[in-house]
Amino acid sequence: MRKKLDRAVRYGETLDMMYLAKDGSITKRRVSVLQVGESSFRAYCHLRGSKRTFVIDNVLALVPVIERERAVI
């Protein structure tokens, strides 16, 4: 996970994340990673519209968002 987070910071990638919340619920969020620490990371959460801190151990999956341009013919 840490390598994907570091790469997202370095290249400015947006990620789709499956996250285990404190209450045990699982949420899907789109995040832009701002800073990675030892056990947590800071990111802009597009779902909540604000900066949030996430625990790395609670991340279940990370997938880069691939934006494709559509050609109009």
Beta strands, then each sheet from edge to edge (+ up, - down):
strand 1: 14-20
strand 2: 26-36
strand 3: 40-45
strand 4: 50-55
strand 5: 59-64
sheet 1: 4+ 3- 2+ 1- 5+
end
